[in-house]
Amino acid sequence: MRKPLLMALAAGCLAAALATAVPAAAQDGQTDQKAMEEMMMKLAAPGAPHQHLATLAGNWMATTTMYMDGATPTTSTGKVTYEVVLGGRYVLGRYQMSFMGQPMEGLSVDGYDNMKQEYFSLWFDTMGTGFYEARGKASADGKTVALAGTMEMGPMQIPSRSETVFVDKDTVRFTMWQSMGGQEMKAMEMEYKRAK
């Protein structure tokens, strides 16, 4: 019973905030109420970038190669399931894999921010209680999405960047680089193959 009540309260607060913001903006001469409502609807509508991300939907097998400084790269396999959620606005990924010989689960939320006109990705896993956020752009042909963010590992702030390449409808390649001590190095590469 509490969850529907809290959701209703949150929706009510959002509606009240928009109702207050729209007339205030109109009074400031920024825009009229109808124009503001049309803008909000446009910003909330899924578009071509969301449809492109939605091609990930389904089951995948992932081969992950980890690169540690001075050590032999290690390879492991896992499973990934992507689901399109919230009316096509986001793609939710569920991962089952291993990291340094230990089982690991992860969640990702990928989307495209219409207002900022950029892609974003959020990552959560069982190796910690925080999350990683990265943002960026796609290539002109849409086949490569390049993101950048900062990982927090204890007191360390580790700049990172990644590229997701949509090789074909059944193959996706993800590569991540990290910068430590001013030097960038490849940290991880994952190749996804759509499960038959």
Secondary structure, DSSP 8 states (H G I E B T S, - for coil): -HHHHHHHHHHHHHHHHHHHHHHHHHHTTS--HHHHHHHHHHHHS--HHHHHHHTT-EEEEEEEEE--TTS--EEEEEEEEEEEETTTTEEEEEEEEEETTEEEEEEEEEEEETTTTEEEEEEEETT-SS-EEEEEEE-TTSSEEEEEEEEEETTEEEEEEEEEEEEETTEEEEEEEEEETTEEEEEEEEEEEE--
